[in-house]
Amino acid sequence: MTGSRARAWSLAGALAGALVVLDQVAKAVVEAELTPGEDVDVLGPLELTLSHNTGIAFGLASGGGALLVALPLLALLAIGVVFARDPCRPGMWIAVGLLAGGALGNLVDRVRAEAVTDYIQVGSWPAFNVADVAVTAGVLLFVLVYLREVEAR
């Protein structure tokens, strides 16, 4: 592996690791300070509220069990394969680090507690967490990296 490829993998791994730590610390603080269903006003429509999601996004597929562990693992494998093809593509390490960190943060919850801890509430949008934000940002950046490549052709 060349130096720049190894650097891209290292940066993606470091970002993913930092996100898992940040996500798990935030969830632990919320779990310690709030009771399920309690709402804490933060600013405008932003609230903190503790909930546990046994499904995927928005509570879909609740009670999916092993499937809800297997699917993120397969997604991480697919992301790793795509990243391995060209880890030096500008911005790709950030997208992969965000995606992997977010997926692993929620996967830790699923394995540990069989549910993902959500706590950020904005208006009527379903509650979410730092890992969810990272996955969303990672997907958007991943798409932008590919669109930029298509435009460059």
DOPAMAR-506878 format. One record per residue (C-alpha): x, y, z. Coordinates in steps of 0.25 Angstrom, whole numbers. Layout:
BEGIN
     X     Y     Z
     X     Y     Z
...
//
This chain:
BEGIN
     X     Y     Z
     0     0     0
     6    13    -4
     7    25     6
    -4    33     1
   -14    20     1
    -9    17    15
   -11    31    20
   -25    31    14
   -29    18    21
   -23    24    34
   -30    37    33
   -44    30    30
   -41    20    42
   -37    32    52
   -50    39    48
   -59    27    49
   -52    24    63
   -54    38    68
   -69    38    64
   -72    25    71
   -66    31    83
   -73    44    82
   -86    36    79
   -85    27    91
   -81    38   101
   -93    46    96
  -102    34    98
   -97    31   112
   -99    45   116
  -113    46   111
  -116    32   117
  -111    37   131
  -118    50   131
  -131    48   124
  -143    38   126
  -150    32   114
  -160    42   108
  -155    54   116
  -153    66   107
  -143    77   110
  -144    90   102
  -130    94    96
  -133   105    85
  -145   108    77
  -150    94    71
  -138    87    76
  -140    78    88
  -134    66    95
  -142    54    98
  -138    40   101
  -144    29    93
  -139    15    89
  -141    10    74
  -142    -5    72
  -143    -3    57
  -136     4    46
  -138    19    42
  -151    24    48
  -154    11    55
  -156     3    42
  -154   -12    43
  -155   -12    59
  -151   -25    65
  -142   -29    53
  -132   -35    62
  -120   -41    55
  -123   -35    42
  -122   -21    48
  -107   -25    51
  -104   -32    38
  -109   -21    29
  -100   -10    34
   -88   -20    34
   -91   -23    19
   -92    -8    17
   -79    -6    24
   -72   -17    15
   -78   -10     2
   -73     3     6
   -59    -3     9
   -59    -9    -4
   -62     4   -11
   -52    11    -3
   -41     1    -6
   -42     4   -21
   -38    18   -19
   -36    23    -5
   -28    35   -10
   -40    41   -17
   -42    55   -11
   -52    55     0
   -54    40     0
   -47    37    13
   -56    47    20
   -69    41    14
   -64    27    18
   -60    32    32
   -74    38    34
   -81    26    29
   -73    16    36
   -73    24    50
   -88    26    49
   -91    12    45
   -82     6    56
   -87    16    67
  -101    11    65
   -97    -4    63
   -90    -3    77
  -104     0    82
  -111   -11    75
  -101   -21    80
  -100   -16    94
  -115   -12    97
  -123   -17    85
  -127    -3    82
  -121    10    77
  -122    22    87
  -127    34    80
  -128    48    87
  -128    59    77
  -142    64    74
  -145    75    64
  -160    78    62
  -168    67    58
  -156    59    52
  -153    46    58
  -142    46    69
  -128    43    64
  -114    44    69
   -99    48    66
   -97    34    58
  -109    37    50
  -104    51    46
   -91    45    42
   -97    34    33
  -106    45    26
   -94    54    24
   -85    43    20
   -96    38     9
   -97    52     4
   -82    54     3
   -80    41    -3
   -90    45   -14
   -84    58   -16
   -70    52   -18
   -76    43   -29
   -83    54   -35
   -71    63   -36
   -64    51   -43
   -75    50   -53
   -74    65   -56
   -59    64   -57
   -60    54   -69
//
